[in-house]
């Protein structure tokens, strides 16, 4: 017989666990049986998430490091910016997974299941796994439809990166200031840059990142990381403590349109990752809260999860970057030099007004944006 639940969360990553925590924290769902199905144990540090917020938030007990100032560099610009009233915060995935599982294990109505779901029969409300079958009244599905890779209607770029946590014998880093983007080292005129999160005066995550329509060989990351550390950080002797790499889709593909009355798509599979930046942590926090509010109000869980206005902005930006990838440095340089840090972060959080949006768009003015504006009609 299939295992039966009220809610089934497919995927125990960022979106699935944040949603599960929302269920666990609200007495409204105390009698609901909830399954979290994922083929992985989720115990290793496979990701680093960063986000900004004002004051203290939900995750203070697992914040690994916090910064109040940052910098942006090109061959001709050096911009240092204070984030006040925001703080830039870092969470390691192993800490998040442990925190979530410890909290959820205290609630008897949650069950973690190690299985991989192949399909959902929406007529019979059944999810088919490789080990078992599961019935539910509603499914929250983080699986990604790979059709986006082949659909020419939408812009498709990848944020792909590799980072090393390095340690030196002497003080080489300012632990109070992170580097958002350093464009002084680029690969073949692409939108590529170095991102640095100093963890102490002797330790930092140094990450070489691409925003490109293509992927690259492993050796390219290693070569650029080595060159940056030697030529720009001027560090000769260091140890590599950890390695991190990943690929994040940057696209206006409407993953969320696969949601139905029975299945709500979540995470990357629900268009929760911001297409123009790849940031997801705070967007996930907001969207999981909205899902809970919707259910308690008797609404479809997916109601008002997607902001069409900001998806349009992202679609325009992605189209420009896809067609003219080498313009990334110029675009981001205007973005950071002509807008205040507070307005930048409000915009990326999708909290600005249309008037504030227009001011930011004017600061980025380029003929390529005009072309994409008409191509990606609202």
N, C-alpha and C positions, 0 to 999 in steps of 0.2 A: 504494500500500500504506500502511496506517496506520503511524504511528511508534510504536515499541514501547518501553515502559519497565517497570521493576519497580514504582515508585511514581510516581503523578501527583498533584501538589499543585495544586489549582485555586484560584487567588488568590494574588497575591504581596504581600499586605499584612502586617500584624502577625503574624497566626496562621500564614500560609503560610511566611513567611520565618523565624520563630522555629523552626518545625518543620524546615525545611530545614537550618538551622544545627545543630540537634540531630543530624540524620542525618550532616552533614558532620563533626561532632566525634567521632563514634563509629566506630572501626575496623570494627565489626561490619557496617557498611553500605558499606564501601569499594568493593565490587564491584557494588553496586546502581545501576542507571541510574534517575535521578530527574529528572522534569520539573517545572518551575514555570511554570504557564500563567496569564497575566494579559494583558488587552488594553492595560494602561497601562505606561509605562516606569518609573513610580514614581521620579521625580527631584525633584519639587517638595515643599515643606514644606506638606503638606495637613492635617497633624494635629500636636497636641502631646500627648504622653502623660506622665502623672505617676503616680508610685507611691512607696511607702515600703518600706524594708527596713533591716535591722540591718547596720551595717558596709558593707563593699564587696561588690559583686555582679558579675554577668556583664557589665554594661554600662558600667563605669566610664569607658572610653575615649570614650564618646559622651554622657556626662551633661553637659547644657548648664548646669544650675544645681542647687544643693542648698540646702535649708533645714533648720534644726533647731528652729525654733519657728513657730507659726502663731497665728491668731486667728479668733474667731467673733463676729459682731456682730448684734444686733437693735436695735430702737428703745429697748429697756430693758436690754440685756445687752452687756457687753464681756468676752469670755473670751480670755485669752492662755494658750497652752499650750506646754509644752516636749515635744518628741517623743522625747527620749532613752528607750530606746536606738535609736530609729528615726531615719532621715533621710528627708525628702521630696525626691524627685528628679524632674527634668524631662528628657525626651528629645524632641528635635525629629525629626519623621518623616523629613526629608531626610537627617539624620545616620544614622538607623537603616537606611534603605534603602541608603545608600552603604556603610555598614559591612557589612551582610549580603551585598550583591552582590560586594564586594571579596573577602570571605572565601570565598564560594561559587565565585567564578570561579577560585580556586586548585585546585578539585577537578574533575577531568576527567569525573566521573560525573554532573555536574549540567548541565542544559540549560534556559536561559530561553527561553520561547516567547511571542511576542506573538499572542495569539488569545483569542477569547471562546467559552467552552463553553456550548452550548445545552442539551445533555442527555447523560445517561450510560445506555448500554444495558448493564444489569447482567447480562443473559444472555450476551452476547458480550464483555463487559468492554471496551467501546469508548466513548470520550468523543467526542462530535461537536462540532467547533468550526466557526467561520465560514470558516476557512482550510484546515483539515485535520482528519483523524481520528487518535485516539490510543488505543492499547491499553495496559492496565496490569494488574498483579496486585492492586493496591489503590489506591483513590482517596481523597484527603483534600480534601474539598469545602467551601469557605467561602461558597458562594452562599447567599443568604437566601431562604427560602420566604415570599413576601409574603402567604400566607394568614393570618398572624397579625394583619394589619390588619383582617380581617373576621370573626374568630372571637370571638363574645360570651362564650365560656366562660372566656376568660383576660383578665386585666387588661392594659390597653394604655395606656402613657404614653410620652411622648417627652422625652428630655433634648435640648433644642435650644438653641443658643447662637450668639452672635457675639462675637468678641473683637478688640480692637485692641492691637497693640504700639505704645505711645506713647513719645515721648521729649520731655523738657523741657530748658530751658536752665539750670535750677537743681536742686539736690538736693531731691527731693520724696518719695522712697521709702526705706523701710528695707529694704535688700537681704537682710537676714538673717531676715525674717519675712514669710510669705505669708498671704493671707486666704483661708480655706477657704470661708466663706459670710458675706456681709454682707446682711442682710435689711432694712436701713433704707430701701432703695428697692425697692418691689414694683410689679408691674403687675396692676391689677384684682383684688386679693385672691388672686392665684394663688401657687403655690410658685415664686417667682422671686427671684433673688439675684445679687449680684456676686461674682466670683472674681478674685483678684489674685495674679499671680506677679511680684514685683519682680525684675528681672534685674540692675539696678544702682541707684544712687541717683538716676539720671535716666531710667531706662527700665523699663517694666513691661508685662506682658500684662494688660489689663483686660477681663474677659469678663462679659457679662450672660447669665444662664442661666435656663432654665425647666425645671421638672419638671411637665409638664401633659399632659392627654389631647388637647390640640389644638396645632396649630402657629400661627405668627403671621406678620405681614407684616415684610418687611425693615426698614421704617421704624421699627417698634417697638423693635428692637434698637438702632438708631442713636440714637433719641430717648433711650432709657434710658442708653446709654453716655455720651452727651453730658451728660445731666443729672447722672449720678453723678460724672463727672470734674470738672464745674464746681461742684456743690453739696456734695459729700462729700469729694473730694480737694482741692477749692479750687484747681484748676489752670485757668488761663485760656488760657495759651499752650502749645501742644504740637503735635508733628508725629505723624501716623499713619504708622508705618513698614511695618506689615504688617497684614493682615486675615485672621482665621480664623473659619470658621463650620462648624457640623455638626449632624447629627441622629443621636442614638443611641437605639435602641428600649429602653425600660424595661418589660419584660414577663415574665410567667411562662409564656409560650407555650413548649411543649417542642420547640424546634428540634432538639434532639439525638435525638429519637425517629425522625428520618428516617435515622439511621445504619443501615447493614445490614452483612452480613458482608463486602461488597465495598467499601462506601463509609462512611468515617468523616467526619461533619460536624465542622467546626472553626470557631473564631472565633465571631463573632456567630451564624453559621449552625449552630453546635454548642452553643448556650447557654453560651458561655464568658464573655460579658459579664455582670457581676454586675447582676442586675435592679434592685436597689434603689439603686445608685449610678452605674452606667455604667463603673466601673473595669474594665480588662481586661488591662493590661500584665503584672502579676505572675501573674494567674490563667492567662494564656496560657503564661507560663514554666513553671508547675507542670504544666499539662496536656500540654504538648509533651514534658516529661520523662517523664510517665506513659505516654504513647503509646510512646516508645522502649523503656521498661522492659517494657511489655506485649508488644511484638513480639519482643524478645529472649527473653522467657519463653515464647514460643509461644502467647500469648493473643490474643484479638480486640483490636485497637488501642483500641477504645472502652471496654474494661473499667474500671469504677470511675472514669470521668472526671467523673461528676456526683455532687454531694453533695445527696441528697434533703432532708436536714434543713434546710440553708441555703436551698435553693430554696423550701421551705415558708415559712420566715421571710420571704423576699423577697416571696412571693406575698401574704402577709398585709399587709405594709407597702404594697405596690403597690395592693391593693384599698382600703385606707384612703385613700391619696393620690388614687386615682381618684374615689372617692365624695365625699371631703371635701378637695378640693385646697388650700383655704386653710389647712388645719391643718399644712402642711409646716413653717412657721416654728416653730410650737409643738413639733412632734415633734423636729425637729433641735435645737432649743434644749435640750430635756430630754436628748437623746442626748449632746450635748457638755458640758453642765453637770453631769450626774449620774454620769458615767463617766470613768475615767482615760484619758488619751490612749493608753496602752499597751493597755488592754482594748478600746478602740474599734477600734484598728488590728488587733488580733488577731481581733476579731469580723468585721471587714470582709475579713480574709484567710481567714476560715472556719477558724480554728485554735483557737477557744475550745471549752471543754468544755460539755456540756449545763447544768451548774450555773452556769457563767459566763454562758451564754446567758439563763438564767432571771433572773439578776440584772439584766442589761441590759434585758430585756423588762419587768421590774417598774419600772424607772426611766422607761419610756416609757408607763406605764399610762394608758389612755384607753378609754372605753366603745366607741369605734369599733374598737379592736383586738379586743375581745371578739367583736363582730359578725363581723369578718373571720376570726377564729380558727375559728369554727364553719362559716363559708361556705367556707373554703379547707382543709377537713379534710385531715390529713396523708396 
